């Protein structure tokens, strides 16, 4: 019975080649797009899956707030891990810490070669066990036996030493200390939040940074704990208040929170300060999943629409089979079988298409996924289930509709009434275009929002600012002499030093404010600068205008207008107020306008700028130059020569601040790019279905068209009559898409503190695009019919 159904199904599909081809193309596009989305989502959801202990490992994060200001940090103070392990060994099996001073690059020298490495980490020896790091040469037990030990990945070993055995080779770090390579490990997994290239013994950190770590304030150490078997995170979390009371000042412990973050949650659900790598957002995965489901639904609706539209081609077959005793259930099974076969054929082709386009998709999405990653039992079951459901969903309506045809009606004439059951087809067209228009509108709104935040007024001028990382270079100690040389270059308008890139990120620092006891400090968002910061950034001064540039650079604290308000001062009252750090007795020397200190996902909040005058290396991370845009090439070439003299063997790696600001929205850009691509595909599938229905309708109305032409109707009138129904359906789809768009886009827009108002224009643009798609889909077939000579359509009447 089953084989008979299959043979008949294949025979019918071969007989109706055009109909079968359109269905296979539509389902293939939908399935291949769905597979690409599935691969992307599977990779995002499988972060840390290679780690067998991922369900037992938690990252320690901290939340420090003073009157609403502070930070939520992904990292911890140096003593956090060992102190927790010491106090609660019955709950914690072990801990590990990694450190790279929040992403600073380290200079490496070996064999006469120079390298800059950002993924360079100081780490406890337990890191190998925590992150399931596999050794190619050496082993985890002896890797960090010596203080000056270094472990490198396979790709770094090949870059540094080629085919030579790297074990025992020396690597000079920062021109200060020599490390000996004790192991070679596999490259860090692409689907891990912790990406490393070089690991060195954490004990060696004292040779670079001295004894700066035995306090509970500075927190650049990413810290992880492994809970003992059977221990729940809540059991450890309830110990944190007493732990903080014991180890921190009373004034701090009340505002300090420790939070346990599950390792698998970090990539999609963690957006804290100082993340090791940029993370994605779970809402973006949900959006892509919804688009994937929409693709399958529209592909299925496309099949239903074409199947019912071509119903008259099967009418006589159905009538004759019913007269010879076929039951409705048998006919329904036949049509379902055809749908399943078409779906299976489409899936096989979709696999080949996916494999062909996967390299381009990986490059586009920044991934390295492979089709074989779906070849797990769980994924294969999901895919098989999706194929069966898609086949049944595609075939169920045509099966029920076609099997219900009355044999007497079907045999009365060669023309079967297409309009019977036309309401179902109209609903399917409306659903297809409602989804398509909603996605088009949502993509347009998202693109406009990103364009808005990238060009919005930030409170400072980021254009023509060059950012040069100088941390861990000889310029850290000699920046003042470098300043003198920069001042001789015509085309450099101003320059300064900053511990973070303005508008991109910042730290928090502790301050003692006017009227507080000497021992009281609160932590505020802050930049530490040296040099002419205000002239470089172009931030407007609201109070302190009487101060000369020299006085503004002579030390003190510059605060924003909202910081003055936070302290209960007017800008004028703030001038001269104590705003001191633990190292100096600074006072407010200026009040400036509020400016964006991070991406426009964040609102503007009270902020302080601490101006330092000493020539020490502390907080000397970035050199920022404002240059004449017309002389950029010449100026940067001169800066390069100065750099080579001041920091030989170090490459000059500079970047434009505007480019760095745009990078704050890379996840948003990627989502919109991917969503745009699949929205176009989804719209094309809808257009394909509409073209198929239009083709069938036009072929059934050739005689009507001929008669109208003979009676004098113009082509425009005939086109309007034939196309009016389709354009009406698209108009209904547009009306239905508006609330769907508003609902779906609202959540994404709410993640931005600054939003561009969404006017009616973007909706009319998407409506016009949808109408254009409908026009192209319908007009090709209608114009073919209009070009036909009336005599050819009527000569047999």
N, C-alpha and C positions, 0 to 999 in steps of 0.2 A: 504493500500500500504506500509506504513512505517513498520507495524508489519510483513508483509510478508518479506520485506527486512531483518529485524532483525532475523526472524526465519531461513531464508536461510543462512544468515551470520553465525549464531551460529552453524548450521549444518555443514557448510564447515569448520569452525574452529575446530570442534570436529573430523571431518573426517581427517584433516591434523594435527595430534597432534604434530608431531616433528616440523613442520614449525611454528605452532601457539606458541609452547613453546619457541622456539628460539626468536620469535618476542616479546613475552610477557616479557621474561627475559631481553632482550635488552632495551625495553622501560621502564621496572620497574627500572632497574639500573639507567638509564638516568633521570627518573622523581624523584626518591628518592634523587639522588644527587642534582638535581635542587632544590628540596624542602629544603634541608639542606642549600644550598647556599642562597636561598631566605630568610630563617629564619635569617641567619647571617646578610645579607644585610639589612633586615627589622629592625633588632635590632640596627644596626649601624646608620641607617638613622633616627631612632626614638628617638635619644638622646634629652632630654628636652621636649619630646612630652607630658609628664604627667603634664607639667606646663602650665596652661591656659593662662598665661601672657607671654609666651616665645617670642611671636612676638613683644612685646613692651619693652622687657628688653635687655639692651646692656651692655657688659662689657667694662670698660674703660681700654685701653692698651696704653702703652707709647713707643715712639721710640726716643732714645737719641743717636745722632751721632756727633762725633768730628773727622773731617778729615777721615771719613770712619770707625772709631772705636767707639764702644759704645755697646748698647744693644737694643733689642726689647723685652720689658717686658710685661708679662700678668698681672702684678700688678702695683700699684700706690703708691704715697706718702699718708700719713695719711690724710692730709687736702683736698685731691682732691674731694672726694664725697660731703662733706658738703659745700665746697666752690662753686662748680658747682650749687648745689641746691639753695644756698643763692643768687647767681648772676642771675640765670635763672629759677626762679620758674614758669614762664609762659610756659616753655618748659618741665621741669622735674617734674614729679609727686612725685618722692621720690628716695632715694638711700639706698644702704646697703653695708657694708664692712665686710670681713672675713679675719682672720689673724692666721697663726700658725708658723710664722717665717720660711716660705718656707719648711715645711715638717718636722720640728723637733718633736721628740717624747716627750710626757709629762708623768711624773711619777704620778700615782694616787694611793692613799691609802684609803681603807675603810674596816671596820670590820676586821682588822688584815690582809687583803689581799693586795698584791701589783700588780699593772698593769702598762704596758707601752702602751700608746695610741698615734698613729701617726695622726689619724683623729680627732684631738682635735683642735677646732677652737674658738677663740675669735670672737664675731659677734655682729653687731647692732641688736636691737630688730626687726627691719624691715625684717630681714632675713627670718622669718617665713612666711611673706606675699610674699616676692619675690620668694621663692622656693616652695611655696605651701606645706609647712610642716604640716602634720596632727598630732594632739595631741591625745594620748591615755589617758593620765592623765594630768591635768592642762590645761592651755589655753595660747594662744599667748599674750593676753593682760597683764597677770600678770607674765609671765615666767621670764622676766628680770626686774621686778619691783625693785628688790634689786640688788645692785652692785655685790654681791658674790652669784649670782644665777647660777645654772647649769641645763641644759636640756640634757637628755641622750636618746639614741634610745632603742627600745624594746629589741634587742639582747644584748646590753650592760647592761641593767637592769637585764636581766636574768643571765648574766655572773657575775655581781657584787653581786646581792642580791637573786638570785634564785626565789622562789615564794613570797618573802616578798614584801610589798608595798614600793617602793623606795622614795616616796614623803616625804620630810623633812629629809632624811638621809644626813649625812655629808660626803664629800669626800675631802681628803687632797691632794692638788696639789703641786708637787715639794717640799714637806716637808716644805712649806712656808705659804700657805693660805688655809683656809677651805671654801669650797663651799657647799651650801645647794641645794639639788635637788628640783627643782620647777616644773618639767614636764617630762613626758615620751612621746616620739614621735615615729612614725613609722620609720623603717629602711630607710636609704637613698636609692633612686631608683638606681638600677644597671646601668641604661642607663642615667646617669647624670654625667657631668664633675665634679660636686661638691659632693664628697662622705664624709659624716660626721658620726661620732659616738657620739661625745660629743661637745656640744655648751655651751659657757659661755658668760656672759655679757662683751661686749667690754670695758666697763668702768673699769673692774678689771685689765686691762692690765697694768695700772700704778703701780700696786703692784709688778709686775714682771720685767718690763723693764724701769720704771721711765719715765721721760719726754723727750723721745727721738724722739717723733713723729712730733713735730710741725715744720717740715722743708719740703722743696720741693725736697729733694735729695733722702733720704732713702725711698725705695718704696716697702715694703713687703705686702701691703694691696690689696687684690683682691677686686675691687670696681665695683658695678653695679648701673645703673640708669634705672628707668622706665620712658619712655616718656609719655607725656599726649596724650590723644586721638586726633588723627588727626595730631600730630606732626611728621614730617619726620626726620630721623637722620641727614640729610644734614643741616637742620635748626639749630641744635645744633652744628654740626661740624664747621660751618662757624664762630661760636663765639670763637673757641679755640685759635686762634692767639692773640686776645685781652686779653683773659683770662690768657694766659701764660705770656704775657707782663706785666700784672698787678701783678702776683703772684710770678714770678721768676726773677732771675738776668738777666740783658740784655745779658750778655755773654752766658747764658744758654738758654734763651727763643728762640734764633735764631736757636738753634740746637735741640730743643725739639718739638716733635709732639705728639698730643693726637689723638687716633683712637678709634672709636666706633665699637665694634665687636658684631654682633647679637648673642644672646644666642645659637640658634640652630646650628650656624656655628662652635662653639668652638671645638667640638669633632673631626670633620673630616678636618677642615680647619685652625686649629691654631697650630703652632709649635713654640711658642714664648719661651723666657726664663722664668723659674720659673712657669710652668704650675702646677695647683693643682694636676692633675692626668695625666699620660701619655695618649696622644691622638693617634688616628689612622689617616690614610691618605686617602683622597678621591680617590686617584689614585689606592689604594689597593682595594677599593670597586669596582671600574670600572673593574679592572683585574678579580676579582672574578665573576662579572656579565658577562663578556665576556666568561669566562670558563663555566658558567651556560648555556649560550646560545649555546656555542659549544657542550655541552653535549646533548642538545635537538636536535640540527641539526644532530649530528652523530647518535643519536638513530633513528631519522626519516630516514636518509640515509640508516641505517642498515635495516629498514623495507622495504624500496623501493628495495634495492638490493636483499633481500631474496624473496620478492614477485615476482620480474621479473625473478629471477633465477629459481624459481619453476613454471614458467609459463606453461611448458609442462604438468604439472599435472592437469592444468585447461583447456588445449587446447580443448579437446573433449567436455567438458561441455559448453564452450563458443560457439563452432561451432554448437552444437545441439540447444542451446537456440536461436542463431541467425537464424537458419533454421526454428524454430517455431515462429519467428516473433519478437524476442526481439530486441529493438533498442540499438544502441551503448550508448546512454545517460542512458538507464535503466541499462545496464551492468556496466557502470561507477559508477552509484549511488550505485550498489550492492557492488563493491569493496571499495568505499569510506565508506560505512556503516560498512563493515568488519574492515576497518582501525580504524574507530571511536570506535567500540566496543572493539577491541584489546587495544586501547589507554585508554579507560575507565576502562577496567579490570586491565590494568597495573597501572593506577593511584590509584585504590583502594588498590592494593597490595603494591604500593609505599608508601601510607599513613601508612600502618602497618609496613613496613620496616623502615620508617623514625622514627616512634614512638619507635621502638625497639632500633635503633642505636643512638637516640638523647642523652641519658645520656652520652654515650662514646664521642659523638661529643662535647657536652657541656664541658666535662672535658678537652678534647683536645684543644678546642678553647677558653677556659676561659669564657664561657658564661653560662647563665641560662635561655635559651629560651625554649619555649614550643610550641607544634604544634598548640595549640588553639590560639596563637597570630596571626595566619593567618586568623582566622575566623572573619574578619571584612568584611563589605560589599564590600569595595574597593578591598581587597585582594582576596576575593572569586570570584569577577568578573574577576580579573586578572588571577587567576588560571583556571577558567572555560574557559576564552578566550584562555589561553595557551593550554589547553587540546584540544579544537576544532581546533585551528591552527595546533597543532602537529598532530592530527588525519588527517586533510585535507592534510597537508604537507607530511605526511607519505604515504597517500593513493592516492594522485593526479597522480603521475607518473605511479604507477602500474595500476590505473584505466584507464588512457588514453592508456597505452601500451597494457594491456590485452584486453581491449574492441575493440582494432583495429585489432585483429587477424582475418585473413581470414578464414571463415568456411570451404571452400574447402581444404585449406592447412592443417587445423587442423584435418580433417577427413581422409586424404590420408593414414596416417600410425600412428602407436602408438608413433612414435618419432617426436616430434616437434622441429624444428630447434632452438636450444638454442642461437646460435650465432647471430640470427637476433635481432637487438637492443642491441647487446653486448656493443656498444660504450657507451651507457648511464650507464651501470653497471660499466664499467671501470672508467668513470668520477667520479662516486660516491665513488668507492674504493680509487681513488686518492685524492678526497676531504677529506675523512675520515682520511687517513694516513698523508696527508699534515698537517692537524690540530694537529693530535697526535704527529707527529715528531716535529712540531714547539713548542708545549707545553713541550715535553721532553727536547728539546734543551734549551728552555728558563729556565726551572727549573734547569738544570745542570749549566747553566751560572750563575744564581742567587745563587745557592749553592756554587759555586766556589768563587764568589765575597764575600759572607759572610765569607767563610773560610779565604779568603785573608785579609779582614779588621780585623778579630779577631786575626790574627797572624802577622799582619804588624808591622813594626818597628815604634814605637810611639815617639821616641826621648827620652824615658826613659824606665826603666826596671820595668814593673808592676808585675813581678813574685815574689812570696814569700813575698808580702806586705800584712800585716794584717791591716784592717781599723776598728777602734773601735769608735763608736759615743760617745762623752762625753758631748755634749751640754746638758744643764739642769741637770747635775749631779754634785756632790760635787767636782769632779776632775777639773771642770772648774777653780776653784780658787786655787786648790792645785796641779796643774799639775807638777810644778817644783820639789816638794818633791816626786811625783810619778816617775818622770824621774830618780831621784837618786836611787830609789828602782829597776827600770827597768835595770839600768846600772849594777846591781849586778847579773842579770840573764845571765848565759852563754848560748849563742844561739840567743840572740837578738843582731843583728849587728849594728843597728842604729834606731833612732826614732825621730819623730817631731810632731808638731801640725799644722793643716791647717784648714782654715775656710770652704773649700770645698774639695771634693775628687778629687785629681789630675787626669786629663784625663777624668773625668766624667762631671764636671760642675765647674763654677766659678762665681764670681760677677764682677762688675766694681767699680773702686774707682777713686777719683779725685786726680790729681797730678799737681803740679806747676813745670815747666821744666826750666832748665838753659836758661837764656836770656829772660824769660818772666817777665812781671810786676807781682808784688807780689799778686795782686788781681785776676790774670788770672789762671783758672784751667780747665783742660780737663779730661774727664772720659775715662779710659782705662781698658780693660779686665785685671783682676788681681787676684792673690791669696795672702792671708795674712798668713804667716807661723811663727812658733816659733820653734827653734831647728835646727837640722842638715838636712834641707830639701834636699840639693843637694846630700848628701851621701845616704839618704834614697831612693831617686828616681833614682840615677845614671845618672843624666843629666850632659852632658859634659860642662865644663867651657871653654869658648873661650878666655876670657880676665879676668884678676884679678887672674891669676894663682899664683902670688906671695903672695897672702893673705893666712894666715893660716885658718884652720877650725874655730878657735875661732873668728877670725876677720870677717869671712863670717857670723857668727852667732851673731855678735855684733850690728846688726841693719843696716839699709840701704835698698837699692833697688837693686835687681838683675833683669836685663832685658834680653829679648831674642835678638838674632841677628837681627831679622826683626824689633823689636822695636827700636834698635839703628839706623837702616837704615831709619826707619820712621821719626826719629828726625834729620836725616842728619849726623849721626856720624858713624865712623868706630868703631868696638869693642874696639880697644885700646883707641880711643878718648873719648869713653863714660865713662870710669873709672873716678870717681870723679865729674862728672857732677851732678848738682842739679836735683833731681827727688823726690820732697818733697810732703808729704801729708799735709792736713790741721792741723794735730796734731803735726807733727815733721818736722825737716828740713833734711830729708834723702838725701843721694847722692848715685850714682851708685857705687856699690862695686864689681859687677861682670856682665859679659855678657855670656849668655849660648846659646847653640844650640836651634833652634826652636823645639818645641815638640807639640804633639796633646793635646789640652786642653779640647776637647770634642770628640764626635764620629767622625769617618772618613767620615761622611756625610759632615762635615765642613772642610774647608781648614785651614791651620795654619796661624795665624795672629799675629801681634805685641802683646807682653804680658809682664806684669810686676809681679814680686814677691816681696812683701814688707815684710822684715824680722823684726819682733818685738822682743823686749827683755824684756818687762815688764811682770809681772806675773798676769796681770788682766784677767778677764773672757772674755773680748771682743774678738770676732773672734775665740774663742776656741771651735771648733765644732767636730773635728776629731783627734784622736790619731792614727798615722801611724807607724807601726813597720816593720822593715825588719828583717826577722828571717831566721835561718838556716833551710832549708827544711827537712833535715834529723832528726831534733829535734823538729818538729812542735808540736807534741802532748804533749811532756814534757814541752816545753816552754809555750804553751797556758794554761796548767794546773797551772803552777806557776803564770802566769799573772792573772788567775782566782782567785787564793788565794789573791794576792795583791788587786785585784778589790774588793773582798768581804770585805776586811778590810777598804778600802778607800771609798767605796760606798755601805754600807750595805743595804739590801733589794732591790738593783737594779740588774737586771740580766745583765750579760755580753753578749751583742749582738755584736759579731764581724763578719766581712765578709772579704773574700779575694778580693783584688783589681781586680784581673783577672776576677773573677765572676761578679763584678760590671761593668766592661768594656763590658763583653759579654751581659749584660742586656740592654746596649744601643741599641742593635739591636733586641730586643724582638719582635717588630712589624714586622720587616723583616723576622725573624725566623718563626713567626706564619703564615705570608703570604705564605712563601715557603712550610711549612709543609702542609697547607691546599691545596695549589695549587698542590703539589706533589701527595697528596692522590687522588684528583679528576682527575689529569692527568693519573694516573694508571687506574682509573675506565674508563676514556674516551678511553684509549688504549685498555682495555679489551673489551669494546663494539665494537670497530673497529675490534678487533681480532675475536669476536663472529660472526660478519657479514661475515668476510673473510672465517671463518671456514664453515659457512653455504653455501656460494657460492662454496667453494672447495668441500664440501660434495656432492652437486648437480652435479657439473661438473664430479667428479670422478664416481658417480653412472651412469652417461650417457656414460662414456667411459670404462666401464668394459669389453666390448667385444673387444675394441681397445687394451686395456691393455693385454687381454688374447692372442690376435693374435700376438702382439709384443713379448710376452714371448715365444709363440710357435715357432716364427721365430728366437729366440735366443737373443733377447734384454735383457740386464742386468737390474736389479732393479734400479741401479743408472742412467742409460740412460733414463729409463721410468720416473723416478722421476724428472730428469732434464727437460724432455719435458713437463710434467704436471705442474711443478712449475715455469717454466721460465716466463710465462705470469704474474703471481702474483708478482714475484720478480722484473720484469720490472716496474710494476705499483708502487711498493714501491720505486724504484729508482727515478722515475719521481716525486713522492710525496716528496722525500728528496730534490730534486733540487728546487721545488716550495716552500718548507718550509724555505729555507735559508733566502730569503729577508723578509719573514713574521716574522721570528724570530728576525732578525736584527732590524726591525722596532718596534716590540713590546717590546723588551728588552731595547732598547736605552733609553727610557724615564726613566725607573727605574734606570738604571745605572748612568744616569746623575745626580741623587740625591746624589751620592757619589763624594766627592772631590778627593778621591783616588780610582783608579780602577785597577783591574788586566786585562792586555791585553787578549782579547778573541782570542785564537788561533784556528786553524782548527781542532785540536784534539777533542774538545768538540762536533763539528758537526759530526765527524766520529763515535764518541761513540754513539750518538743518532741514527745515520744511522744503526750502528751495532745492537743496541737494537731493532729498528723497523724491521730489517731483521730477527732477532731472533723471534720476535713475529709472523711475517708472516710465518716463517719456522715451528714453533710449530702449528700455525693455520692450515696450509696446510698439513703438514706431517702426522698428525694423520689419516686423511681420505685417503691420498694417500697410506700410509703404509698398511691400512686395505685392500685396493683394491689389492695391490701387494701381500698380503698373500693369496688371493683367488686363488684356483686352476683353471687354464684355462678351464678345462673340464666342470666345473660348469657354467661358463659364456657362453660356446659355445654349450652345449649339445642339445639346442632346435633349433639350426640353421640348 
